[in-house]
Amino acid sequence: MSISDSVKPASLETSPAPALGAPAPGTPIHVQLIGLALVVVPMLVLGQVLAHTWFEHIDDQMFGYFGWRLLQGDVIYLDVWDNKPPAIYWLNALGFALGGGHYAGVIALCTLAMVVTIVCFHLVATTVYGRASAVCITLLGAFFILHPYLEAGNNRTETFLVPLELMAVLLYVRGFAPGRDRWWRWLIAGLCCGGAFMFKQIGLAAWGAMGLHTIVLVIMRRLPWRPGLRRCVLLTVGAATTVALAALLLLWQGGMPALNEAVYATFGFNKAYFDVGNSHWGFSRSSAALIDVHMRPLLTLPLLMAAAAVLNATLRWLRPAERLEGASASRPGPSKDKCPAYMFLFTVWFLAALYGAMLSPTKYRWYVSPMVPPLLLMAGYLIDALRGELGLLTRVRQRAWVAAAVVIMGYFATSALRMYGEEI
C-alpha cells in the first residue's frame, strides 16, 4: 500500500460536524470559489502593492533594466550580463513590450504569475484531497504563499518558477485518474519544468520529484513499467525541449558567443560563486542560518503540520490492517483516482527545494518561496485527516488533547501573523 492511501477512522458516536472553516457538505462549488476569492484576492492585492514598493534589494530593478535594454535591441550575456538563466530577462522584455515601454507591463506579469500560482495550488489540492478539504488547504496555502515577508509577487525568478512547477505537478497528479493518461500531459509537465529551470536552477526540484516518484511507483508495482518508462521519457524530453528552444533563441540573437556566455553564467560562474561563498554540498552553519532566520519564524506551523502528516501517513502505510472506513470515504471520487503515494511526491519536492535554497551561499528570504507550495500540500494531509475523521468542533468538545493541539497550533501561527503585520 502507498503511504498516501489515508482512509480515515470511523466516526464516533456523534455525527460528524463540518470542520472549522470548511464549507458545509453539498456547498455549491461557485459558493466555495466566491468565499475563497473574498479572502485570497485582498491578500493578493496587498502583497503586490508591498512587493513593488520594496526597494531594499536591486534584483527586481536590474531585471527590469535588462529587459528594457533587450527591448532596445541588446543581447543578453553580450551587452548586459548576470549569473541567471535567460528567462527572467526575456520575460521582463515582454513585460515592457506589453506595457508600451512602461514597467507596468512587468507588474502585470508578476500579478498574473501569482494568480496562476494560487489557482494551480488549489487545483492540486482538489485533485489529491477533494473539493471541501482543498478550500481550507488553499486558504492556509495562500496566506503563506502570498506572505509579504517572502516578497511574493516581486519581479524575481521565484515568482515565475513556482507557478510553472505547480502547473507541472497539476498535470502530473491529474494524469493518474482513469482515462487521463495522455502523452501530451507528461510532455507539457516536462516543458513547464524546463521553463522553471530557465528562470533558476532550483526549478528542477519538481521535475526530479516527479521522476523519482514515478520510479518508486514502478518499483512498488503501483504502476506498470511500460507506462512508467514512457512518462519518465516524456518528462525528460519536455524539459530538454524547453532548454533547447532557449538555446536556439540565444543562437539566433547572439550566435555561439551568447550561448557560451549563457552556459558559463548558468553553471561555470555559479560554481565559482559557491566556492567564494564557502557553500557546501552538506549541511553547514550557513544552511542553519536559512532555517533559523527565515523558515523557523515564518513556517513553524506548516512545518509541524507537515511532520505530523508524514508521520501519520507512514504509520498508516506500515500498518494498513488498522485502517477503518470513515466519513471521508464517502466523499465524491474513488480513491483510485488519486495520485498514489502523493505524500512521497510532495515530500521529495519540498526536500529538493529546501536543499537548493540551503546550497546557495547567500540566504535571502525569497529563497524560501519555492519550498512553500509542497510544504503546504504536505500539511494539507493533516487538514484532510481532521475533516475526514470527524468535525473539528466535535473533536474539540470530546477530546481534551485535540483542544490542546488546536491551542498549540494557534500559538505557532502567531509568529507568522506578527511578521505579516510588521511587513505591512
C-alpha positions as CSV (number, residue, x, y, z in Angstrom):
1,M,0.0,0.0,0.0
2,S,1.1,3.6,-0.6
3,I,1.9,6.0,2.2
4,S,-0.7,8.3,0.7
5,D,-3.7,5.9,1.0
6,S,-5.1,7.7,4.0
7,V,-8.5,6.3,4.8
8,K,-9.8,7.8,7.9
9,P,-11.1,6.0,11.1
10,A,-14.8,5.5,11.6
11,S,-16.9,8.2,13.2
12,L,-17.5,8.2,16.9
13,E,-21.0,8.1,18.4
14,T,-21.9,11.6,17.4
15,S,-22.5,12.5,13.8
16,P,-19.7,14.4,12.1
17,A,-19.8,18.2,12.1
18,P,-18.2,20.4,9.4
19,A,-14.6,21.2,10.1
20,L,-13.8,24.7,11.3
21,G,-13.6,26.9,8.2
22,A,-14.7,24.2,5.9
23,P,-17.7,24.5,3.7
24,A,-20.8,22.5,4.7
25,P,-21.4,19.3,2.8
26,G,-23.1,19.9,-0.5
27,T,-22.0,23.6,-0.7
28,P,-22.1,24.5,-4.4
29,I,-18.7,24.9,-6.0
30,H,-19.3,28.5,-7.0
31,V,-20.1,29.5,-3.4
32,Q,-16.8,27.9,-2.3
33,L,-14.9,29.7,-5.0
34,I,-16.5,33.1,-4.2
35,G,-15.7,32.6,-0.5
36,L,-12.1,31.8,-1.4
37,A,-11.8,34.8,-3.7
38,L,-13.1,37.1,-0.9
39,V,-10.2,36.1,1.3
40,V,-7.4,35.5,-1.2
41,V,-7.9,38.5,-3.6
42,P,-7.3,41.1,-0.9
43,M,-4.2,39.2,0.2
44,L,-3.0,39.1,-3.4
45,V,-3.6,42.8,-4.0
46,L,-1.9,43.8,-0.7
47,G,1.0,41.5,-1.5
48,Q,1.5,43.1,-4.9
49,V,1.4,46.6,-3.5
50,L,4.0,45.7,-0.9
51,A,6.2,43.7,-3.3
52,H,6.5,46.5,-5.8
53,T,7.2,49.3,-3.3
54,W,10.0,47.5,-1.6
55,F,13.5,48.7,-2.7
56,E,15.9,47.1,-0.3
57,H,17.4,44.8,-2.9
58,I,18.2,45.7,-6.5
59,D,17.3,42.4,-8.3
60,D,13.9,43.4,-9.5
61,Q,15.2,46.8,-10.8
62,M,18.2,45.1,-12.5
63,F,15.9,42.5,-14.2
64,G,13.6,45.3,-15.3
65,Y,16.5,47.4,-16.7
66,F,18.0,44.4,-18.5
67,G,14.6,43.7,-20.0
68,W,14.3,47.2,-21.2
69,R,17.7,47.0,-22.8
70,L,16.8,43.8,-24.6
71,L,13.7,45.6,-26.0
72,Q,16.1,48.2,-27.4
73,G,18.0,45.5,-29.3
74,D,20.7,44.5,-26.9
75,V,21.6,40.8,-26.4
76,I,21.6,39.1,-23.0
77,Y,25.1,38.0,-21.8
78,L,26.8,40.0,-24.6
79,D,25.5,43.6,-23.9
80,V,24.2,43.0,-20.4
81,W,25.3,40.2,-18.1
82,D,24.2,38.4,-15.0
83,N,24.5,35.0,-13.5
84,K,20.9,33.8,-14.0
85,P,19.4,31.7,-16.8
86,P,17.9,33.9,-19.5
87,A,14.1,33.6,-19.0
88,I,13.8,36.3,-16.4
89,Y,15.3,38.9,-18.8
90,W,13.2,37.8,-21.7
91,L,10.1,38.0,-19.6
92,N,10.9,41.5,-18.5
93,A,11.4,42.5,-22.1
94,L,8.0,41.0,-22.8
95,G,6.5,43.0,-19.9
96,F,7.9,46.3,-21.2
97,A,6.6,45.4,-24.7
98,L,3.1,44.7,-23.3
99,G,3.3,47.9,-21.2
100,G,4.2,50.1,-24.1
101,G,7.6,50.7,-22.7
102,H,6.4,51.1,-19.1
103,Y,7.2,48.9,-16.1
104,A,3.5,48.4,-15.5
105,G,3.6,45.5,-18.0
106,V,6.2,43.7,-15.8
107,I,4.0,44.2,-12.7
108,A,1.0,42.8,-14.7
109,L,3.0,39.7,-15.5
110,C,4.0,39.3,-11.8
111,T,0.4,39.6,-10.8
112,L,-0.7,37.0,-13.4
113,A,2.1,34.6,-12.1
114,M,0.7,34.9,-8.6
115,V,-2.9,34.3,-9.7
116,V,-1.7,31.2,-11.6
117,T,0.2,30.0,-8.5
118,I,-2.9,30.1,-6.3
119,V,-5.2,28.6,-8.9
120,C,-2.8,25.7,-9.6
121,F,-2.2,25.2,-5.9
122,H,-6.0,24.9,-5.3
123,L,-6.4,22.5,-8.2
124,V,-3.6,20.3,-7.0
125,A,-5.1,20.2,-3.5
126,T,-8.6,19.5,-5.0
127,T,-7.2,16.6,-7.1
128,V,-5.5,15.0,-4.1
129,Y,-7.7,15.8,-1.1
130,G,-11.1,16.7,-2.6
131,R,-13.0,19.9,-3.0
132,A,-14.1,20.6,0.6
133,S,-10.7,20.0,2.1
134,A,-9.0,21.9,-0.7
135,V,-10.8,25.1,0.3
136,C,-9.2,25.0,3.8
137,I,-5.8,24.0,2.4
138,T,-5.9,26.8,-0.2
139,L,-6.8,29.4,2.5
140,L,-3.8,28.3,4.6
141,G,-1.6,28.0,1.5
142,A,-2.5,31.4,0.2
143,F,-1.6,33.0,3.5
144,F,2.0,31.7,3.4
145,I,2.5,31.8,-0.4
146,L,1.4,35.4,-0.5
147,H,3.1,36.3,2.8
148,P,4.7,39.8,2.3
149,Y,7.8,38.6,4.2
150,L,8.8,36.5,1.2
151,E,8.2,39.4,-1.2
152,A,5.9,37.1,-3.1
153,G,5.0,38.6,-6.5
154,N,8.1,40.7,-6.8
155,N,10.0,40.8,-10.1
156,R,12.2,37.9,-9.2
157,T,12.9,34.4,-10.6
158,E,11.0,32.7,-7.8
159,T,7.8,34.5,-8.7
160,F,7.7,32.8,-12.1
161,L,9.3,29.4,-11.5
162,V,6.8,28.5,-8.7
163,P,3.7,28.7,-10.9
164,L,5.5,26.7,-13.6
165,E,6.3,23.9,-11.1
166,L,2.8,23.9,-9.8
167,M,1.4,23.6,-13.4
168,A,3.7,20.7,-14.0
169,V,2.7,19.0,-10.7
170,L,-1.0,19.6,-11.5
171,L,-0.7,17.9,-14.9
172,Y,1.2,15.1,-13.3
173,V,-1.2,14.3,-10.4
174,R,-4.3,14.6,-12.6
175,G,-2.8,12.1,-15.1
176,F,-3.4,9.2,-12.6
177,A,-7.2,9.4,-12.9
178,P,-8.7,6.8,-15.3
179,G,-8.8,8.0,-18.9
180,R,-6.3,10.8,-18.3
181,D,-3.1,9.1,-19.1
182,R,-2.3,11.1,-22.2
183,W,1.2,11.5,-23.6
184,W,0.8,15.3,-24.0
185,R,0.1,15.7,-20.3
186,W,3.6,14.3,-19.3
187,L,5.3,16.2,-22.1
188,I,3.7,19.6,-21.1
189,A,4.7,18.9,-17.5
190,G,8.3,18.5,-18.7
191,L,8.1,21.7,-20.7
192,C,6.9,23.6,-17.6
193,C,9.8,22.2,-15.5
194,G,12.2,23.1,-18.3
195,G,10.7,26.6,-18.2
196,A,11.2,26.8,-14.4
197,F,14.8,25.8,-14.8
198,M,15.2,28.6,-17.3
199,F,14.3,31.0,-14.5
200,K,16.5,29.4,-11.9
201,Q,18.4,26.2,-11.5
202,I,16.3,25.1,-8.5
203,G,13.3,25.0,-10.9
204,L,14.2,21.3,-11.5
205,A,13.1,20.3,-8.0
206,A,9.6,19.3,-9.0
207,W,10.9,17.6,-12.1
208,G,13.2,15.5,-10.1
209,A,10.5,14.7,-7.6
210,M,8.0,13.6,-10.3
211,G,10.7,11.4,-11.9
212,L,11.7,9.7,-8.6
213,H,8.0,9.3,-7.7
214,T,7.3,7.5,-11.0
215,I,10.3,5.2,-10.5
216,V,9.2,4.4,-6.9
217,L,5.7,3.6,-8.1
218,V,7.1,1.2,-10.7
219,I,9.3,-0.5,-8.0
220,M,6.3,-0.8,-5.7
221,R,4.2,-2.2,-8.6
222,R,1.7,0.6,-8.3
223,L,2.4,1.5,-11.9
224,P,3.4,-0.9,-14.8
225,W,6.9,-0.4,-16.0
226,R,6.0,0.5,-19.6
227,P,3.8,3.5,-18.7
228,G,6.3,4.5,-16.1
229,L,9.2,4.5,-18.6
230,R,7.0,6.4,-21.1
231,R,6.2,9.1,-18.5
232,C,9.9,9.5,-17.5
233,V,10.9,9.8,-21.1
234,L,8.3,12.4,-21.9
235,L,9.1,14.4,-18.7
236,T,12.7,14.4,-19.8
237,V,12.0,15.2,-23.4
238,G,9.7,18.1,-22.4
239,A,12.3,19.6,-20.1
240,A,15.1,19.2,-22.7
241,T,12.8,20.7,-25.4
242,T,12.4,23.9,-23.4
243,V,16.1,24.2,-22.8
244,A,16.8,23.5,-26.5
245,L,14.4,26.2,-27.6
246,A,16.1,28.7,-25.2
247,A,19.5,27.7,-26.7
248,L,18.2,28.2,-30.2
249,L,16.8,31.7,-29.3
250,L,20.2,32.6,-27.9
251,L,21.9,31.4,-31.0
252,W,19.5,33.4,-33.1
253,Q,20.1,36.6,-31.0
254,G,23.8,36.4,-30.4
255,G,25.3,33.3,-32.0
256,M,27.7,31.0,-30.3
257,P,29.2,33.8,-28.1
258,A,25.8,34.4,-26.5
259,L,25.2,30.7,-25.9
260,N,28.7,30.1,-24.5
261,E,28.2,33.0,-22.1
262,A,24.8,31.7,-21.1
263,V,26.3,28.3,-20.2
264,Y,29.1,30.0,-18.2
265,A,26.6,32.3,-16.4
266,T,24.3,29.4,-15.5
267,F,26.9,26.8,-14.5
268,G,30.6,28.0,-14.6
269,F,30.2,31.3,-12.8
270,N,27.9,29.9,-10.2
271,K,30.4,27.2,-9.3
272,A,32.9,29.9,-8.6
273,Y,30.2,31.9,-6.8
274,F,29.6,28.9,-4.5
275,D,33.3,28.4,-3.9
276,V,33.9,32.0,-2.9
277,G,30.8,32.0,-0.8
278,N,32.0,28.9,1.1
279,S,28.9,26.9,0.0
280,H,28.9,23.2,1.0
281,W,27.1,20.2,-0.5
282,G,26.3,19.1,3.0
283,F,24.6,20.8,5.9
284,S,26.6,23.8,7.2
285,R,26.3,26.7,9.6
286,S,25.2,28.8,6.7
287,S,22.5,26.3,5.9
288,A,21.3,26.5,9.5
289,A,21.0,30.3,9.1
290,L,18.4,29.9,6.5
291,I,16.3,27.8,8.8
292,D,16.8,29.9,11.9
293,V,16.4,33.3,10.3
294,H,13.7,32.8,7.7
295,M,12.0,29.4,8.0
296,R,11.6,28.9,11.7
297,P,9.9,32.2,12.5
298,L,7.6,32.1,9.4
299,L,6.9,28.4,8.7
300,T,6.8,26.8,12.2
301,L,3.1,25.9,11.9
302,P,3.2,24.3,8.4
303,L,6.5,22.5,9.3
304,L,4.9,20.9,12.4
305,M,1.7,20.1,10.4
306,A,3.8,18.5,7.6
307,A,5.9,16.5,10.1
308,A,2.7,15.2,11.8
309,A,1.2,14.4,8.3
310,V,4.3,12.4,7.2
311,L,4.3,10.5,10.5
312,N,0.6,9.7,10.2
313,A,0.8,8.7,6.6
314,T,3.9,6.5,7.2
315,L,2.2,4.7,10.1
316,R,-0.9,4.0,8.1
317,W,1.3,2.7,5.3
318,L,3.2,0.4,7.7
319,R,0.1,-0.8,9.5
320,P,-2.7,-1.0,6.8
321,A,-4.7,-3.5,8.8
322,E,-5.6,-0.8,11.3
323,R,-7.3,1.4,8.7
324,L,-11.0,1.8,9.1
325,E,-13.5,3.2,6.6
326,G,-14.7,6.6,7.8
327,A,-16.5,9.7,6.9
328,S,-14.1,10.8,4.2
329,A,-14.5,7.5,2.4
330,S,-18.0,8.7,1.2
331,R,-16.8,11.9,-0.5
332,P,-17.0,12.1,-4.3
333,G,-14.4,10.3,-6.3
334,P,-12.9,6.9,-5.7
335,S,-9.6,6.7,-4.1
336,K,-8.1,5.1,-7.2
337,D,-8.5,8.4,-8.9
338,K,-5.8,9.9,-6.7
339,C,-2.2,10.1,-7.4
340,P,-0.7,7.2,-5.4
341,A,2.0,7.9,-2.8
342,Y,1.3,11.7,-3.2
343,M,2.9,12.4,0.2
344,F,6.1,10.9,-1.1
345,L,5.9,13.2,-4.1
346,F,5.3,16.3,-2.1
347,T,8.0,15.4,0.5
348,V,10.7,14.9,-2.1
349,W,9.7,18.1,-3.9
350,F,10.0,20.0,-0.6
351,L,13.3,18.5,0.3
352,A,14.8,19.2,-3.1
353,A,13.7,22.8,-2.9
354,L,15.0,23.1,0.6
355,Y,18.3,21.7,-0.3
356,G,18.6,24.0,-3.3
357,A,18.0,27.0,-1.0
358,M,20.4,25.8,1.6
359,L,23.1,25.2,-1.1
360,S,23.3,28.9,-2.1
361,P,26.0,30.9,-0.3
362,T,23.5,33.7,0.2
363,K,20.3,33.2,2.3
364,Y,17.7,35.7,1.1
365,R,14.2,35.4,2.4
366,W,12.7,34.8,-1.0
367,Y,14.8,31.7,-1.4
368,V,12.1,30.1,0.8
369,S,9.3,30.6,-1.7
370,P,9.8,27.5,-3.9
371,M,9.5,25.2,-0.9
372,V,6.3,26.7,0.4
373,P,3.8,25.1,-2.0
374,P,5.0,21.5,-1.5
375,L,5.2,22.1,2.3
376,L,1.6,23.3,2.5
377,L,0.4,20.4,0.3
378,M,2.1,18.1,2.8
379,A,0.4,20.0,5.7
380,G,-2.9,19.6,3.8
381,Y,-2.9,15.9,4.6
382,L,-3.5,16.8,8.3
383,I,-6.3,19.2,7.4
384,D,-7.9,16.5,5.3
385,A,-7.5,13.9,8.0
386,L,-9.1,16.1,10.7
387,R,-12.0,16.9,8.4
388,G,-12.5,13.3,7.3
389,E,-12.3,11.7,10.7
390,L,-14.8,13.9,12.5
391,G,-15.8,17.6,12.6
392,L,-13.1,19.6,14.3
393,L,-15.5,21.3,16.7
394,T,-16.9,18.0,17.7
395,R,-13.5,16.6,18.4
396,V,-12.6,19.6,20.5
397,R,-15.7,19.1,22.6
398,Q,-14.9,15.3,23.0
399,R,-11.1,15.2,23.4
400,A,-9.1,17.4,25.6
401,W,-5.9,16.7,23.7
402,V,-7.5,17.9,20.5
403,A,-8.3,21.2,22.2
404,A,-4.8,21.4,23.4
405,A,-3.5,20.7,19.9
406,V,-5.6,23.5,18.4
407,V,-4.3,26.0,21.0
408,I,-0.7,24.9,20.3
409,M,-1.2,25.3,16.5
410,G,-2.6,28.8,17.2
411,Y,0.4,29.6,19.2
412,F,2.8,28.6,16.5
413,A,0.8,30.6,14.0
414,T,1.2,33.9,15.9
415,S,4.8,34.4,14.7
416,A,3.7,34.3,11.0
417,L,0.8,36.7,11.8
418,R,3.1,39.1,13.7
419,M,5.5,39.1,10.8
420,Y,2.6,39.8,8.4
421,G,1.7,42.9,10.4
422,E,5.3,44.0,10.6
423,E,5.8,43.9,6.8
424,I,2.6,46.0,6.3
